[in-house]
Amino acid sequence: MASGSLAGAEKKARQEGSSIVLIDEAGFYLLPGLVRTYAPRGQTPVLKSFLTYDHLSVMSGITMAGQLYTLVRDRALNSTDSVRFLKHLRREIKGKLRVIWDGSPIHRKEVRRFMAEGGAKHIGIELLPAYAPDLNPAEGVWQQLKNVELRNVTCQNLAQLRLELGLAIMRLRNKPHLVRSFFAAAGLSIET
């Protein structure tokens, strides 16, 4: 995301008295995220995992105040899930919202209907440029969860993965300073 587009969204949000929420989606598979670790000399750690495409789909929203909101599903996310997440954010965050997300197909059909049926009164939506997904501060959530909180974690089934992911999300929610740092990591300086 170009810093100018976020600055424009921030300016709109201030004029409206809205809170900015950056939203992104990711998948978490039973295969562990392998990260270098320590072990006694000569004893290479061995992780046993199951070769499967089973996964959890997660949608996250972060605010400049360091808040983290999530939606977890045992299947691929769809447009109805996007609307459900917007409604959840609306209940959790007081006042108007300025949502910034990518142009994924799951943000279209049902979302348009929801916005036309009154959602636009409380929620404004802005799209991230398609050419720079790595500049989305919400990407920091996935990096932190996959490469730090869940590094080298192996799970036998989706229920265990859901539990481990839930614990990792709770740990991240308790570190709002870290969530705020994702904005700086994306090259953005945001005043809170």
C-alpha distance (Angstrom), angle and dihedral (degrees) to the residues before:
residue distance angle dihedral
M1 . . .
A2 3.73 . .
S3 3.77 112.2 .
G4 3.81 87.9 -127.4
S5 3.81 92.3 61.5
L6 3.80 91.8 50.7
A7 3.78 89.9 46.0
G8 3.82 88.4 52.9
A9 3.79 91.1 49.4
E10 3.80 90.4 47.0
K11 3.81 90.4 50.9
K12 3.83 91.4 50.1
A13 3.80 90.4 47.2
R14 3.81 91.8 52.5
Q15 3.80 91.9 48.8
E16 3.81 90.8 50.2
G17 3.79 95.2 38.5
S18 3.83 88.5 -120.1
S19 3.78 131.5 152.4
I20 3.81 116.5 -125.6
V21 3.81 117.2 -129.2
L22 3.82 121.3 -175.7
I23 3.80 112.0 -154.8
D24 3.79 130.9 -163.8
E25 3.81 138.9 159.7
A26 3.81 134.4 -137.4
G27 3.78 141.8 168.0
F28 3.81 126.7 -122.5
Y29 3.81 115.3 -156.6
L30 3.80 132.0 -164.6
L31 3.81 88.0 -114.0
P32 3.81 107.7 96.0
G33 3.78 123.3 -117.6
L34 3.78 100.1 -117.2
V35 3.77 116.0 -140.3
R36 3.80 128.9 171.6
T37 3.79 110.7 -94.5
Y38 3.78 141.2 172.9
A39 3.79 124.7 -92.3
P40 3.79 136.0 159.4
R41 3.81 112.3 -77.3
G42 3.78 111.3 -83.4
Q43 3.83 94.7 13.7
T44 3.79 107.4 101.1
P45 3.82 110.2 -161.8
V46 3.80 113.6 -115.7
L47 3.80 121.5 -155.4
K48 3.79 117.6 -162.5
S49 3.77 114.1 -151.4
F50 3.77 138.9 167.3
L51 3.79 119.8 -112.4
T52 3.78 102.4 -129.1
Y53 3.77 140.2 126.2
D54 3.81 92.7 -136.1
H55 3.78 108.6 128.6
L56 3.78 148.0 159.2
S57 3.79 118.9 -117.0
V58 3.79 114.6 -144.1
M59 3.80 132.1 -168.9
S60 3.79 116.8 -165.1
G61 3.76 134.3 -171.9
I62 3.81 124.6 -165.4
T63 3.77 130.8 -170.4
M64 3.78 130.4 -153.4
A65 3.81 87.3 -111.9
G66 3.82 88.9 65.1
Q67 3.80 98.8 -104.1
L68 3.82 118.9 148.1
Y69 3.81 124.6 -156.8
T70 3.81 124.5 -178.3
L71 3.80 143.6 -174.2
V72 3.83 118.0 -162.4
R73 3.81 125.4 -165.1
D74 3.84 133.5 178.0
R75 3.80 88.8 -136.9
A76 3.78 139.5 42.7
L77 3.80 114.2 -61.1
N78 3.80 118.9 -111.4
S79 3.79 139.6 -172.5
T80 3.81 92.5 -85.1
D81 3.82 88.9 57.2
S82 3.81 89.4 52.6
V83 3.80 90.1 55.1
R84 3.80 91.3 45.5
F85 3.81 89.6 52.4
L86 3.81 92.4 48.5
K87 3.81 89.6 51.6
H88 3.80 90.0 48.9
L89 3.81 91.1 51.4
R90 3.80 89.9 48.0
R91 3.83 90.3 55.4
E92 3.81 94.4 44.7
I93 3.81 100.9 42.7
K94 3.78 117.0 55.9
G95 3.79 118.7 -134.0
K96 3.78 130.4 11.6
L97 3.79 123.1 -23.9
R98 3.80 132.4 -141.6
V99 3.83 105.4 -159.0
I100 3.81 119.3 -161.4
W101 3.80 116.8 -168.4
D102 3.80 142.8 141.3
G103 3.79 127.0 -86.3
S104 3.80 95.0 -100.5
P105 3.82 115.8 155.0
I106 3.82 88.8 -119.6
H107 3.80 87.9 68.8
R108 3.79 95.0 60.2
K109 3.82 130.1 59.2
E110 3.81 105.0 37.7
V111 3.80 91.6 28.1
R112 3.82 90.9 58.9
R113 3.80 90.1 50.7
F114 3.81 91.6 47.8
M115 3.80 91.9 49.7
A116 3.82 92.1 47.4
E117 3.82 91.1 50.0
G118 3.81 93.5 58.5
G119 3.79 106.5 -68.6
A120 3.81 90.8 110.3
K121 3.79 88.9 66.3
H122 3.82 89.9 70.2
I123 3.81 105.0 18.4
G124 3.81 130.9 54.9
I125 3.80 119.0 -167.1
E126 3.80 128.4 -150.5
L127 3.81 126.2 -179.5
L128 3.77 125.9 -132.3
P129 3.80 115.9 -128.3
A130 3.81 109.3 -93.8
Y131 3.81 92.3 -135.3
A132 3.82 97.8 64.6
P133 3.81 114.8 41.9
D134 3.82 90.5 148.3
L135 3.80 89.9 67.0
N136 3.82 92.1 63.5
P137 3.83 108.1 109.2
A138 3.82 88.7 -146.3
E139 3.83 88.1 70.2
G140 3.80 86.0 73.8
V141 3.81 88.8 68.5
W142 3.81 90.8 61.3
Q143 3.79 93.5 44.5
Q144 3.81 91.0 51.2
L145 3.80 95.5 44.8
K146 3.81 97.8 42.9
N147 3.80 101.8 35.8
V148 3.79 102.2 31.4
E149 3.80 114.3 18.6
L150 3.83 96.8 35.6
R151 3.80 100.1 27.4
N152 3.80 112.8 144.9
V153 3.83 91.4 -2.3
T154 3.79 113.5 144.3
C155 3.80 121.6 -164.3
Q156 3.79 128.5 -166.9
N157 3.80 96.5 -150.6
L158 3.79 143.6 1.4
A159 3.81 92.7 -93.4
Q160 3.80 90.8 59.4
L161 3.81 91.0 43.9
R162 3.82 89.9 50.8
L163 3.82 89.8 52.1
E164 3.82 93.9 48.1
L165 3.81 91.4 44.9
G166 3.80 91.3 49.0
L167 3.80 91.0 52.6
A168 3.81 91.0 47.5
I169 3.82 91.1 50.4
M170 3.81 90.6 50.2
R171 3.82 90.7 51.7
L172 3.81 90.2 50.7
R173 3.82 92.3 47.3
N174 3.79 88.0 56.7
K175 3.82 89.8 58.9
P176 3.83 105.6 62.8
H177 3.81 89.9 160.0
L178 3.80 88.2 61.9
V179 3.81 92.6 49.0
R180 3.82 89.0 50.8
S181 3.80 89.4 51.1
F182 3.82 89.9 63.6
F183 3.80 87.8 73.8
A184 3.81 91.1 57.7
A185 3.81 90.9 44.8
A186 3.82 88.1 56.9
G187 3.79 89.1 53.4
L188 3.79 96.0 -102.9
S189 3.77 127.6 126.3
I190 3.76 108.5 -154.1
E191 3.79 125.8 -176.1
T192 3.77 112.6 -140.7
